[in-house]
Amino acid sequence: MTEGQTVTTEDTGDTEMGTWKRHILLLRVLSVLCGSFLLSSCGYSLAGRGAFLPEYIKIVGVPTFTNRTAIFNLETTLTQKVRAEFIGRGKYQILPQATGVDALLTGEVTNVSIVPASFAANQLASRYALTMTARIELRDMRENKVLWENPSVSFRQEYEATSGRNAVDAAAFFQQDTNALDRMASEFARTIVSAILEAF
């Protein structure tokens, strides 16, 4: 290098440090923006951020859901999970009745089906796709109006088949794998409560 091309650390230290700091700041801003986009695009947000419900709503009634399927105790499991998810947000008092509340959440499970999602070489199902359909409504009891509703919310989850099992009856599936019902109910509750509180 020639004398004119020589660059010393002392001469450019402040400039290089300033550029480095600007790059770090830009990366942090982009990370925050990308993270926010990913959270909002998949239907989930940070707990406690939801400001969709009116301020005067403090008590939410969540009576036991109606079960139109043959799955034993499905309504009880789903209702308990939804109540627990609301309570976990720490903002509302949740009661199991329809009276004396500011808002009322009602649910009706209309269908649960299970179908093979993939097959092994022996033509037995290796994975099952479970789909649950429900009607959910949140009503403002003071104004007597619907705040949020979905007349046909659908929730789908896949499960690995256990050894030798090849059942497409949802009731029989849950009898053989009780943990599957609990996992499905937990995910369903998170999805519903997030949708209601963030109005996504």
Residue pairs with C-beta under 8 A, 6 or more apart in sequence:
39 45
39 46
40 200
43 191
43 194
43 195
43 200
44 190
44 194
45 194
45 198
45 200
47 88
47 89
47 90
48 89
48 90
48 91
49 198
50 89
50 194
50 196
50 197
50 198
50 199
52 147
52 148
52 196
52 197
52 198
52 199
53 103
53 147
53 196
53 197
54 140
54 147
56 102
56 142
57 92
57 102
57 103
57 140
58 92
58 93
58 102
59 92
59 93
59 94
59 95
59 100
59 101
59 102
59 103
60 86
60 92
60 93
60 94
60 95
60 101
60 102
60 103
60 104
60 105
60 138
61 94
61 95
61 96
61 97
61 98
61 99
61 100
61 101
61 103
61 104
61 105
61 141
62 79
62 82
62 83
62 86
62 94
62 95
62 96
62 105
63 79
63 96
63 97
63 98
63 104
63 106
64 75
64 76
64 79
64 96
65 75
65 78
65 79
65 82
65 106
65 107
65 108
65 109
65 134
66 75
66 106
66 107
66 108
66 109
67 74
67 75
67 108
67 109
68 108
68 109
68 110
68 111
69 109
69 110
69 111
69 112
69 170
69 171
70 170
70 171
71 109
71 112
71 170
71 171
71 174
71 181
72 171
72 174
72 175
74 109
74 112
74 174
74 181
74 185
75 109
77 181
77 182
77 185
78 107
78 109
78 134
78 185
78 188
78 189
79 107
80 185
81 185
81 186
81 188
81 189
82 105
82 107
82 188
82 189
82 192
82 193
83 94
83 96
84 189
85 189
85 190
85 192
85 193
86 92
86 94
86 193
87 94
89 193
89 197
95 101
98 104
98 106
101 141
102 140
102 141
102 142
103 138
103 139
103 140
103 141
103 147
104 138
104 139
104 141
105 136
105 137
105 138
105 139
105 196
106 136
106 137
106 139
107 134
107 135
107 136
107 137
107 192
108 134
108 135
109 132
109 133
109 134
110 133
110 134
110 135
110 152
111 131
111 132
111 133
112 130
112 131
112 132
112 133
112 170
113 130
113 131
113 170
114 128
114 129
114 130
114 131
114 167
114 168
114 169
114 170
114 173
115 128
115 129
115 131
115 168
116 125
116 127
116 128
116 129
116 166
116 168
117 125
117 127
117 128
117 129
117 158
118 125
118 126
118 127
119 125
119 126
120 126
124 161
124 164
124 166
125 161
125 166
126 160
126 161
127 158
127 159
127 160
127 161
128 158
128 159
128 161
128 168
128 173
129 156
129 157
129 158
130 156
130 157
130 158
130 159
130 170
130 173
130 180
130 184
131 154
131 155
131 156
132 154
132 155
132 156
132 184
132 188
133 152
133 153
133 154
133 155
134 152
134 153
134 155
134 188
135 149
135 150
135 151
135 152
135 153
136 148
136 149
136 150
136 153
136 192
136 196
137 146
137 148
137 149
138 146
138 147
138 148
138 149
138 196
139 145
139 146
139 147
140 146
140 147
147 196
148 195
148 196
148 199
150 195
153 191
153 192
153 195
155 184
155 187
155 188
155 191
157 183
157 184
157 187
159 177
159 180
162 176
162 177
165 176
167 173
167 176
173 180
174 180
174 181
194 200
